Amino acid sequence: MRMRWLRSLMTWLMGLPSCEEVVAFSYAYLEGGLESEVSAKFERHLRNCRDCRRFVDGYRRVAQPRSLAEMPPIDPEFELRVTEFLKQEARRS
């Protein structure tokens, strides 16, 4: 608990994004959508915060864009079940 508070104080004093901001803007960061100054501050936060570094690394692995050629075909039976489920949920709303 004390370490988290200390890290938050350090982040604030250095003008770096908070852990919450890192989580919220991870996609933009990974896609190169942040301005260079903001991206540099983002990276400095990641160097100092193991939890955020782990989060972004995990997010990077999960959110990597894949080409359609790499995607396995969807089982038609599974697609039908998902479609039926979504139709039922839409009727309930």
Beta strands, then each sheet from edge to edge (+ up, - down):
end
